[in-house]
Structures are given as C-alpha cells and as structure tokens.
Amino acid sequence: MFTMFAMTTDAVGVIIPVIIKEFGLSLTQASAFHYAPMIAIALSGIALGFLADRIGRKYTILLGLSLFALACFLFALGKQFEFFVTLLLVSGCAIGIFKTGALALIGDISHSTQEHTRTMNTVEGFFGVGAIIGPALVAYLLAEGISWTYLYLVAGGICVLLMLIASRVRYPHTRPPSDAEKIDLSRTLTMLRNPFALGFSALIALYVASEVAIYVWMPTFLQDYQGDWTGLAAYALTIFFVLRASGRFLGAWILLRFEWSTIMVLFSSCIFLCFLGSAIGGPTIAVFLLPLSGIFMSMIYPTLNSKGISCFDKHEHGAVAGVILFFTAVAAALGPLLMGLIGDLLGHVKYGFYLATGFSGCLCLALIYNWRKKPAELQLNR
C-alpha cells in the first residue's frame, strides 16, 4: 500500500511541468497538484482517523483502497485541470483513511515499541521505493508519448489487487473499546491536547517541512549549478530518493544495535549541516549535500511516527495515527508554499532554503532535548 500511493504522491514534481504546458497554468495554479492531496490527507486523517478504532483495521483499509481505486480510474475520463484536482482531493481523503488503518495495524502486529519502530522503518522503506518508481514511470510514459494519467490507472490496478489481498488476510484480534469509550471525532480532537501526541506531531512536522523542501525545490535550486558535476545535479533527486529508501531498510538493523534517541540526534545534526552547508555554499555545495541528506532523513519519520503511536494503547492507534498524519500533511503542504513565497518575495529560491535550514535546525534542537530529557520514556516503557 505504501509503495502504491507513494508512486502517485511523489511523482507530482514530474507531472507539474507537463500540466503547466498542457493547461497553460501559472506556478501557483499548478502547485495545486501537490497541496490539494496533502490538505485532503490532513483533513481525512484528523476527521476520519477514528474509523480504524471504530469499524476495525480491515474495513477501514478496504474503504480507503476502494475510494482510492475509484479516483485513480476516473483519471481516464478527465480532460480538465479542475476535474483532476477534484480527483486528487478524493485520493488524498482515501489515503488518509487507509493509511491510518495501516498504521494502526502495524501496532497490532508489533509486540514491543522497539519492534514497532523497526517494522515502521521497513514499511516506510517501501514508501521510498514507490517514490522512485512513480517519477520513473511518468518519465517513461512521457518519453513514449503516453499521457501521464496512465500512472493513476496503473496505481488503480495495483489498488484492486491490494483490496483482494486485504479482504482475505487474517487480522490480529484487538481489544474492542468499552461501552464507556466513545470512538468518534471528538475523542480524536481531545488527543490534540495530549502532550505526547502533540510533541511527536510537532517533531514530525519540522522533519516533513525539511524533507519536502528537497523534492519540491531542490531541482529549481540546482538549475544555477555550472560546475563539473552537471550529471550529478541532473540525478540529484533520484539519488536522494534512493538513499532515503535504502536507509529505511537499513534502519531496522541499526535500531537493533543503537538507542533510538541517540540515532535521532546524530541524523538530525547531519541533516542540519547538509542544509546549512547548502545555504552558505550555494548550488556548488548543495549538489553534493542535499542528495546526501536522504540517507540521514531515512529513519527520522518512521521512527518518530512509531514512537508517537506507541505512547498510546492499541485501541487508540487509529485516532493518534490520524492526528500525526494531519500534522504530516499540513507541513508537507505549507512548507514548500512558504519557501516559494519567500523566494518570490526576495527574488531567489535560495532564500526559501534559508527557511528550510531553520526548520532542520529547530528539529535538531528538539531532538537533542528529547535525547537529554527523555520525556516519553516512561510512557513508551509502559
């Protein structure tokens, strides 16, 4: 599932230049292909995350996959930009539904917080694989003179296969909520006041704002590169995705041997140094450091996500996953937008990367605090 939807969400950067020409759009209009599904994922996560706890993981996953498949297949009928954006809103809503079900299911099959974190890193590794496949498939389609919309038809076909598998898999038994526990939107909203849900969500938001800066704006930032490594500049985004995916698979092994908060401090420090060096040195340095940051970014999101969810009982995993997903998607939508606005205001995309450097610096400081004080240690051990 993670591979399948990553194929669509992370291929947007390749699709946007095509639709600008196809529909005569401005940059702001075309960016709706990125922020529309992100906003839908955010709203779906916060408003419908409780479904995984209320109707169960299986039916939540099947509901989300059905909605996603329908949106994908309708791309074959589209001719207008507004119609495509509407379908992206529907697909974003669907992702918010089945992803919260999947994240809750990971908690069900994990027997400790350590196992939960390792499993999350492995699953997010497959997301990284999808982020490589999607843009490559779009590039191939365009090279063959085939419409980019076939990407969504392929994803829809995979989605139908996933639905067949998901309907036949035996799901682990989870404790049903008691009659006194209301499983609805209001319970999800109360989690916004929980310090563990809010704290881990804030950390994830800072990370996502830093990560999205790479795959949305790095190609534009490196357009000014004039050095001897033009080939590296051309494939910088691909290198970033490959390093991010491979690092997540490696993360399951690393977390068996090292304490997670120590790894988070080390990797976030390296991310900050990559951004700082790129901001100071410009494209000449960024062509090396920004793709390299992928290996250090690989473990941050799945580890923080798993720890945030593990702070809660398993019958609450759907709701808390929805809260975290809300902050994830909001940061993914607003981070690049703020970078673009600052770049337009000051006349160059490099000023947007100054902001991204600030995001990564705040993340590093917050994770140093987490390493020293360990505010969630008792909750995770419980």
Buried (B, 14 or more C-beta within 10 A) or exposed (E): BBBBBBBBBBBBBBBBEBBBEEEEBEEEBBBBBBBBBBBBBBBBBBBBBBBBBBBBBBBBBBBBBBBBBBBBBBBEEBEEBEEBBBBBBBBBBBBBBBBBBBBBBBBBEBEEBBBBBBBBBBBBBBBBBBBBBBBBBBBEBBEEEEBBBBBBBBBBBBBEEBBEEBEEEEBEEBEEBEEEEEBEBEBBBEBEEBEBBBBBBBBBBBBBBBBBBBBBBBBBBBEBBEEEEEEBBEEBBBBBBBBBBBBBBBBBEBBEEEEBBEBBBBBBBBBBBBBBBBBEEBBEBBBBBBBBBBBBBBBBBBBBBBBBBBBBBBBBBBBBBBBBBBBBBBBBBBBBBBBBBBBBEEEEBBBBBBBBBBBBBBBBBBBBEBBEEEEBEEBBEE
